[in-house]
Amino acid sequence: MNELLLKVLPLAIGSALSPGILAIALILLGHKNKPLLKTFSFLCGGITAAILIIFLGYSLGQTNHLLHDSSKTHIIKIIDLIIGSVLIFLGLLPFFKKNKENNKIAIKPESDSLKLLRWFSISFIINITNFDAVTFFFVACKEISSSHVLAIDKITATLISAFFFLSPTLVPFIFYIIAPKTAAKILMPINVFSKKYAQAIVSVIFIGFGLYLLFRS
């Protein structure tokens, strides 16, 4: 279990670095008209996206158990080689781009009147197309699924990974329920820091885990 967590935790942390989603959650919580209800709807959209990613990650990981040992080893190496190469590519990509802003949604003043279902849909689309976070979370689920640990350990690791993936919305939501004034003071600087350094941290994790997969393959 400890070995699995050491492998999955960097990926989980990487999936949490979504400043755009965090910014939207903070804006929703700052609304005067039903802020918690809107944020909850936004959170549910993220949960739905997370469930879909878990299903896909587990499906890929479980293919290991459907193959003979010789075929299994060969397939796993190919998958690791492909995923590792993609992760390294994604890690290096920002160095070849200039001033690209990611995950930004323009929220108009009239957005207070949007229906909860629309916030749910917006959240699902943003989360499922948040490619960096989705890649981290997907690979984590694949690693968990293919690991040789107890079912309860897999569930625990999956829940931890899902918590990090959803944390840009989940943490502010819970924090604002418990202590709204304190939450605003603490979370705003975190959002500023995330916007400034998130891409660099994401790149390091991408390259590091990509090299690990290539070495393993």
C-alpha positions as a printed NumPy array, in Angstrom:
array([[  0.   ,   0.   ,   0.   ],
       [  2.773,   2.449,   0.916],
       [  4.572,   1.736,  -2.35 ],
       [  1.364,   2.341,  -4.289],
       [  0.73 ,   5.649,  -2.524],
       [  4.295,   6.797,  -3.196],
       [  3.716,   6.082,  -6.866],
       [  0.252,   7.612,  -7.077],
       [  0.623,  10.656,  -4.804],
       [  2.719,  12.78 ,  -7.234],
       [  0.123,  12.117,  -9.925],
       [ -2.701,  13.012,  -7.543],
       [ -0.979,  16.264,  -6.583],
       [ -0.466,  17.078, -10.255],
       [ -4.175,  16.568, -10.948],
       [ -5.007,  19.153,  -8.271],
       [ -3.168,  21.978, -10.028],
       [ -6.123,  23.488, -11.872],
       [ -6.081,  27.254, -11.226],
       [ -8.878,  27.901, -13.706],
       [-11.282,  25.57 , -11.91 ],
       [-10.237,  26.979,  -8.538],
       [-10.872,  30.51 ,  -9.795],
       [-14.372,  29.601, -10.99 ],
       [-15.171,  27.912,  -7.663],
       [-14.063,  31.05 ,  -5.789],
       [-16.139,  33.266,  -8.076],
       [-19.213,  31.085,  -7.546],
       [-18.707,  31.166,  -3.788],
       [-18.535,  34.941,  -3.991],
       [-21.979,  35.208,  -5.576],
       [-24.77 ,  36.702,  -3.507],
       [-27.467,  34.465,  -4.986],
       [-27.271,  30.859,  -3.696],
       [-23.45 ,  30.577,  -3.868],
       [-23.188,  27.216,  -2.072],
       [-25.913,  25.628,  -4.195],
       [-24.239,  26.784,  -7.416],
       [-20.839,  25.576,  -6.215],
       [-22.344,  22.227,  -5.183],
       [-23.78 ,  21.837,  -8.692],
       [-20.369,  22.73 , -10.097],
       [-18.77 ,  20.128,  -7.789],
       [-21.221,  17.426,  -8.934],
       [-20.163,  18.016, -12.537],
       [-16.561,  17.409, -11.486],
       [-17.516,  14.259,  -9.588],
       [-19.235,  12.906, -12.696],
       [-16.113,  13.572, -14.752],
       [-13.988,  11.871, -12.073],
       [-16.184,   8.75 , -12.128],
       [-15.8  ,   8.52 , -15.9  ],
       [-12.005,   8.867, -15.679],
       [-11.841,   6.237, -12.917],
       [-13.84 ,   3.838, -15.073],
       [-11.568,   4.363, -18.084],
       [ -8.383,   4.134, -16.002],
       [ -9.523,   0.969, -14.279],
       [-10.627,  -0.537, -17.593],
       [ -7.141,  -0.086, -19.02 ],
       [ -5.498,  -1.383, -15.866],
       [ -7.73 ,  -4.457, -15.72 ],
       [ -6.687,  -5.57 , -19.215],
       [ -3.61 ,  -6.953, -17.461],
       [ -5.723,  -9.655, -15.835],
       [ -7.293, -10.727, -19.119],
       [ -4.025, -11.581, -20.849],
       [ -1.594, -14.464, -20.608],
       [  1.671, -13.665, -18.803],
       [  3.776, -13.329, -21.972],
       [  1.203, -11.166, -23.738],
       [  0.56 ,  -9.216, -20.547],
       [  4.205,  -8.203, -20.141],
       [  4.454,  -7.148, -23.782],
       [  1.214,  -5.121, -23.7  ],
       [  2.088,  -3.423, -20.403],
       [  5.482,  -2.364, -21.755],
       [  3.892,  -0.887, -24.877],
       [  1.274,   0.978, -22.821],
       [  3.912,   2.305, -20.42 ],
       [  6.105,   3.36 , -23.348],
       [  3.248,   5.249, -25.01 ],
       [  2.001,   6.908, -21.809],
       [  5.549,   7.742, -20.689],
       [  6.323,   9.372, -24.037],
       [  3.09 ,  11.38 , -23.928],
       [  3.807,  12.572, -20.378],
       [  7.317,  13.727, -21.286],
       [  5.939,  15.491, -24.367],
       [  3.307,  17.258, -22.258],
       [  5.957,  18.185, -19.686],
       [  8.2  ,  19.771, -22.322],
       [  5.38 ,  21.383, -24.318],
       [  5.035,  24.547, -22.165],
       [  8.675,  25.422, -22.847],
       [  7.811,  25.783, -26.543],
       [  4.741,  27.923, -25.961],
       [  4.516,  31.588, -25.099],
       [  2.09 ,  33.128, -22.658],
       [ -0.639,  30.544, -23.071],
       [ -3.434,  30.787, -20.527],
       [ -5.16 ,  27.549, -19.614],
       [ -8.562,  26.65 , -18.225],
       [-10.059,  30.113, -18.235],
       [-13.78 ,  30.658, -18.448],
       [-15.285,  34.076, -18.943],
       [-18.118,  34.411, -16.455],
       [-20.476,  37.196, -17.39 ],
       [-22.281,  39.291, -14.78 ],
       [-25.6  ,  37.663, -15.638],
       [-24.199,  34.222, -14.779],
       [-25.992,  34.416, -11.389],
       [-29.183,  33.493, -13.215],
       [-27.774,  30.331, -14.774],
       [-29.593,  27.168, -13.841],
       [-27.881,  24.573, -11.633],
       [-27.954,  22.069, -14.474],
       [-25.965,  24.467, -16.613],
       [-23.301,  24.858, -13.916],
       [-23.174,  21.073, -13.686],
       [-22.633,  20.82 , -17.454],
       [-20.017,  23.581, -17.472],
       [-18.097,  21.834, -14.696],
       [-18.211,  18.456, -16.427],
       [-16.911,  19.927, -19.693],
       [-14.153,  21.926, -17.971],
       [-12.984,  18.969, -15.883],
       [-13.063,  16.41 , -18.684],
       [-11.163,  18.742, -21.032],
       [ -8.646,  19.841, -18.384],
       [ -6.065,  17.682, -20.13 ],
       [ -3.171,  17.974, -17.677],
       [ -5.277,  17.037, -14.642],
       [ -7.182,  14.333, -16.522],
       [ -3.921,  12.74 , -17.699],
       [ -2.518,  12.663, -14.167],
       [ -5.726,  11.242, -12.702],
       [ -6.189,   8.715, -15.513],
       [ -2.637,   7.37 , -15.158],
       [ -3.077,   7.187, -11.38 ],
       [ -6.26 ,   5.12 , -11.785],
       [ -4.539,   2.868, -14.304],
       [ -1.63 ,   2.301, -11.898],
       [ -4.001,   1.594,  -9.01 ],
       [ -6.074,  -0.834, -11.031],
       [ -3.069,  -2.835, -12.252],
       [ -1.358,  -2.925,  -8.841],
       [ -1.236,  -6.12 ,  -6.767],
       [ -2.749,  -4.864,  -3.518],
       [ -5.914,  -5.544,  -1.549],
       [ -9.209,  -4.19 ,  -2.862],
       [ -9.552,  -1.895,   0.164],
       [ -6.119,  -0.424,  -0.598],
       [ -7.15 ,   0.224,  -4.203],
       [-10.326,   1.92 ,  -3.037],
       [ -8.38 ,   4.064,  -0.563],
       [ -5.799,   5.085,  -3.174],
       [ -8.569,   5.871,  -5.668],
       [-10.45 ,   8.025,  -3.163],
       [ -7.251,   9.907,  -2.295],
       [ -6.542,  10.52 ,  -5.986],
       [-10.141,  11.594,  -6.599],
       [ -9.949,  13.993,  -3.649],
       [ -6.917,  15.728,  -5.16 ],
       [ -8.522,  15.836,  -8.621],
       [-11.662,  17.46 ,  -7.187],
       [ -9.85 ,  19.597,  -4.595],
       [ -9.907,  22.874,  -6.616],
       [-13.691,  22.861,  -6.111],
       [-14.147,  20.555,  -3.106],
       [-11.723,  22.27 ,  -0.693],
       [-13.085,  25.825,  -1.174],
       [-16.654,  24.471,  -0.956],
       [-16.038,  22.729,   2.389],
       [-13.901,  25.57 ,   3.685],
       [-16.567,  28.169,   2.906],
       [-19.197,  26.086,   4.706],
       [-17.063,  25.843,   7.848],
       [-15.47 ,  29.314,   7.924],
       [-16.409,  31.596,   5.012],
       [-14.413,  34.683,   6.082],
       [-11.249,  32.739,   6.878],
       [-11.601,  30.766,   3.649],
       [-11.594,  33.909,   1.525],
       [ -8.382,  35.18 ,   3.144],
       [ -6.522,  31.882,   2.72 ],
       [ -7.755,  30.634,  -0.656],
       [ -7.257,  33.823,  -2.663],
       [ -3.428,  33.818,  -2.197],
       [ -3.397,  30.093,  -3.029],
       [ -5.186,  30.868,  -6.273],
       [ -2.582,  33.535,  -7.122],
       [  0.295,  31.131,  -6.348],
       [ -1.35 ,  28.356,  -8.369],
       [ -1.749,  30.585, -11.412],
       [  1.904,  31.606, -11.217],
       [  3.644,  28.278, -10.576],
       [  1.159,  25.531, -11.501],
       [  2.532,  24.983, -15.008],
       [  6.115,  24.56 , -13.81 ],
       [  5.085,  22.036, -11.147],
       [  2.921,  20.146, -13.639],
       [  5.807,  19.951, -16.127],
       [  8.195,  18.528, -13.516],
       [  5.71 ,  15.826, -12.479],
       [  4.895,  14.975, -16.107],
       [  8.562,  14.563, -17.055],
       [  9.465,  12.69 , -13.857],
       [  6.691,  10.125, -14.089],
       [  7.124,   9.853, -17.852],
       [ 10.792,   8.927, -17.368],
       [  9.74 ,   6.387, -14.717],
       [  7.324,   4.711, -17.16 ],
       [  9.91 ,   4.689, -19.95 ],
       [ 12.481,   3.151, -17.615],
       [  9.947,   0.549, -16.48 ],
       [  9.063,  -0.354, -20.067]])
